[in-house]
């Protein structure tokens, strides 16, 4: 009995060592599997990253080509943007040339003036179709956004800062002033006011 007990005691440490070794082996296998799984995932991610880099480079190249194409088209458009406008003006140039030729061969000034007026009227209508318009200035209150004062005149019959004369037409292009009207603006008669004031004081 004593020998059996001693044998059992000797077997238990051996069994424990064996179990411990088996557990370590299992853990090692699990670690190896986990490492292999992580390495596989890392390889997949690296592959995805390389594909993303390739896509980014391709998109960057496409964007650069798109910018260049837009710039070329923009320059081309700017170069020929006035082509349609120029075509519309050609008939008026032809009419003016004919009017000059007629003026050299005839003494009928009335007909020549009438022809020039018709040409000018058609010219203005064509400009309006393209957004270029003129605006009335005479009799309006002076507005620095639309008018440029060349000189000032005293005029007791109108309010101060009224446009008395339009020396040069003003124009707008799609509601933007591209040339203000050149005008003469009214002001009060200061000398007359002083005299009137002096008379009032003397009468008082």
C-alpha positions in Angstrom: 0.0 0.0 0.0 2.8 2.4 0.9 4.5 1.7 -2.4 1.3 2.4 -4.3 0.9 5.7 -2.5 4.5 6.7 -3.3 3.9 5.8 -7.0 0.8 7.8 -7.1 2.7 10.8 -5.6 5.4 10.5 -8.3 2.8 10.2 -11.1 0.8 13.4 -10.1 3.7 15.9 -10.7 4.4 14.1 -14.0 0.7 14.4 -15.0 0.6 18.1 -13.9 3.7 18.8 -16.0 2.2 17.0 -19.0 -1.1 19.0 -18.6 0.9 22.2 -18.4 2.9 21.4 -21.5 -0.2 20.5 -23.4 -1.8 23.8 -22.3 1.3 25.7 -23.4 1.2 23.9 -26.7 -2.5 24.8 -27.2 -1.8 28.4 -26.3 1.1 28.5 -28.7 -1.0 27.1 -31.4 -3.7 29.7 -30.7 -1.1 32.5 -30.7 0.3 31.3 -34.0 -3.2 31.1 -35.5 -4.0 34.6 -34.2 -0.7 35.9 -35.6 -1.4 34.2 -38.9 -4.9 35.7 -39.0 -3.5 39.2 -38.2 -0.8 38.9 -40.8 -3.5 37.9 -43.4 -5.6 40.9 -42.4 -2.6 43.2 -42.5 -1.8 41.9 -46.0 -5.3 42.5 -47.1 -5.3 46.0 -45.7 -1.9 46.7 -47.4 -3.5 45.5 -50.7 -6.5 47.8 -50.1 -4.2 50.7 -49.3 -2.2 50.2 -52.5 -5.4 50.1 -54.5 -6.6 53.3 -52.8 -3.3 55.0 -53.6 -3.6 53.9 -57.2 -7.2 55.3 -57.4 -6.1 58.6 -55.8 -3.3 59.0 -58.3 -5.6 58.2 -61.2 -8.3 60.6 -59.9 -5.6 63.3 -59.5 -4.4 62.8 -63.0 -8.0 62.9 -64.3 -8.7 66.1 -62.3 -5.5 67.8 -63.7 -6.6 66.8 -67.2 -10.1 68.2 -66.5 -8.6 71.5 -65.3 -6.5 71.8 -68.4 -9.4 71.1 -70.6 -11.6 73.6 -68.8 -8.9 76.2 -69.1 -8.5 75.6 -72.8 -12.3 75.8 -73.3 -12.4 79.0 -71.3 -9.7 80.6 -73.4 -11.4 79.5 -76.5 -14.8 80.9 -75.3 -13.2 84.2 -74.3 -11.5 84.4 -77.7 -14.7 84.0 -79.7 -17.3 85.2 -77.2 -18.0 88.3 -79.2 -18.3 86.4 -82.5 -22.2 86.5 -82.6 -22.2 90.1 -81.4 -19.7 91.1 -84.1 -21.8 89.4 -86.8 -24.9 91.4 -85.7 -23.0 94.7 -86.0 -21.6 94.0 -89.5 -24.8 95.2 -91.4 -24.7 98.5 -89.6 -21.1 99.0 -90.7 -22.1 98.2 -94.3 -25.0 100.8 -94.0 -22.7 103.5 -92.7 -20.2 102.8 -95.6 -23.1 103.1 -98.1 -24.2 106.3 -96.4 -20.7 107.8 -96.8 -20.6 106.7 -100.5 -24.0 108.2 -101.1 -23.1 111.5 -99.4 -20.2 111.9 -101.9 -22.5 111.4 -104.9 -25.6 113.3 -103.8 -26.6 116.6 -102.4 -29.8 115.3 -100.9 -28.8 115.7 -97.2 -32.3 114.8 -95.9 -32.2 111.3 -97.3 -28.7 110.8 -96.1 -29.6 111.9 -92.5 -32.7 109.7 -92.6 -30.6 106.7 -93.7 -28.1 107.3 -90.9 -30.9 107.7 -88.3 -32.4 104.4 -89.4 -29.0 102.7 -89.1 -28.4 104.2 -85.7 -31.8 103.1 -84.5 -31.2 99.5 -85.6 -27.8 99.6 -84.0 -29.2 100.6 -80.6 -31.9 97.8 -80.9 -29.2 95.3 -81.6 -27.1 96.5 -78.6 -30.2 96.2 -76.4 -30.6 92.5 -77.4 -27.1 91.9 -76.0 -27.9 93.7 -72.7 -26.4 97.1 -73.5 -28.7 99.9 -72.8 -28.6 103.7 -72.4 -30.5 105.6 -69.7 -32.0 109.0 -69.5 -30.1 111.6 -67.4 -31.5 115.1 -68.2 -34.0 116.2 -65.6 -33.1 113.5 -63.2 -31.6 114.0 -59.8 -27.8 113.7 -59.8 -26.7 110.2 -58.9 -22.9 109.5 -58.7 -23.6 105.9 -59.5 -25.0 106.9 -63.0 -23.7 110.4 -63.6 -20.4 112.1 -63.8 -20.6 115.9 -63.3 -18.5 117.8 -65.8 -19.6 121.2 -64.5 -22.1 123.0 -62.3 -24.5 125.8 -63.3 -26.6 128.1 -61.3 -30.3 127.8 -62.1 -33.1 129.2 -59.9 -35.8 127.3 -61.8 -34.8 123.8 -60.8 -33.9 122.1 -57.6 -30.3 121.8 -56.6 -28.4 118.7 -57.8 -30.6 118.3 -60.9 -29.1 117.2 -64.2 -29.5 120.2 -66.5 -27.7 118.8 -69.6 -26.5 115.4 -70.9 -23.2 115.9 -72.7 -22.4 112.2 -73.2 -24.8 109.3 -72.9 -24.3 106.7 -70.2 -24.7 103.0 -70.7 -25.4 99.9 -68.6 -24.6 96.3 -69.5 -27.0 93.9 -67.8 -27.8 96.5 -65.1 -24.2 97.3 -64.4 -23.0 100.8 -65.3 -20.1 100.6 -67.8 -20.0 104.3 -68.5 -21.7 107.0 -66.5 -23.4 109.9 -68.3 -21.4 113.0 -68.5 -23.6 115.8 -67.2 -24.0 119.4 -66.1 -25.6 119.8 -62.7 -27.6 122.6 -61.2 -26.9 124.6 -58.0 -28.6 127.4 -56.1 -27.8 131.0 -56.9 -25.9 131.9 -53.8 -25.5 135.6 -54.7 -29.2 136.0 -55.2 -29.9 134.3 -51.9 -27.6 136.7 -50.1 -29.2 139.7 -51.7 -32.7 138.5 -50.8 -31.5 137.9 -47.2 -30.0 141.4 -47.1 -33.3 142.9 -48.3 -35.2 141.0 -45.7 -33.0 142.3 -43.0 -33.4 145.9 -44.2 -37.2 145.6 -44.5 -37.3 144.3 -41.0 
